[in-house]
Amino acid sequence: MMDLILKNGFLFDPAAGLDGKQGDLAVTDGRITAVGNVSGEAAKVIDVSGLTVVPGLIDFHAHFYSGGTNTSLEYSRYAAGGVTGACDAGSAGDSNIESFISALSEQERRNAKLYINAASEGLSCLGDHPEIINPKYFNVRKICRLAERYPDLIRGIKIRISREITEISGTTSMDALRGAVEVGEAAGLPVSVHMPNFVGELKELIDILRPGDIFCHVFTPQRGILTEDGSVSKEMFRAREKGIILESACGKGHFGHDCARRAIAAGLFPDIISGDFTRNTYFCEPAVSLTYLMSRFLALGMTLEQVMRCVTTKPAEILGISDEVGSLKEGLRANITVLDRRSGEIRFTDVKGDTVTGQELLVPEITVIEGEIAYRNFNTIR
Ligand SMILES: [Zn+2]
């Protein structure tokens, strides 16, 4: 007997060749066991007709070190946003990441990934004062040891190089970034750089980053990828060719419609759409939730297929977990999101008050993690 059947949904997962046709999806022992026309008995059958069944969403940029920082969310809160897997973006550094790891449940450990902050204290005091990013304080050997000890969890190095952080730290944006890349080299891990309001030349920043490193908050309304005349810097196209990953994490104020519009018009699409939610931003405007940000990119002209890749296959690939999650293929872990594609005019506002109007809002209805229902809206109770 099967554990769960989601019946009559529109199955959408381009990676598995599912283009939105109606069908069923069966789950047994935490795995996807059948896709298409499913017959037979199941402990639970949910009629999801009218709704769209997609791979469980991955939020590549999360903050869930809830006991160790001022701003992080509890991991369990992501399910209500349709998220089944999340990667913490540097909330902890080498001094506290083991306390962070020990607080995660077994299921969380299987579905979470972590970027370790190059700064020892991570983002523990964020909201009060920033972390110290001077490379002379980086504990390279300890970070390497931790990366070796937790290879299934620690997947990258995080560094923030904004002016307000370098000033406190007694370093420069480029020196801090160079130091973080040295740590990444030593540990064999990619580096994610939070770059809004960096000091120095974009060309140098792109020179320092290696293929596979993450350029985070790519559509920032602060100093970022636009030149003085407002066009997208040609350096960004070189970054793309070099294999640098472009991540649009929103957060409180790290996303601007003007920048995103110009970039998308120039053909510079994000590789990853992520939330960067904290206690103060989750379910609040302008970021709200991952599916809200996805809807915003639909309004900006991306297709559902493009948007879905940015929250499923691409982050899974970058985190090295695509043989387990990020698709609805049979045999994969049963991490599944059911969405209501609600049509109707919707106006999105960014941190500067700039608006864009869309025609569709993606609303999470059910979140399934390893075959268990982690969240359910009431619309499928009939
Ligand atoms: Zn962040």
Boltz pocket constraint, residues with backbone or C-beta under 6 A from the ligand:
constraints:
  - pocket:
      binder: B
      contacts: [[A, 61], [A, 62], [A, 63], [A, 89], [A, 249], [A, 251], [A, 276]]
      max_distance: 6.0
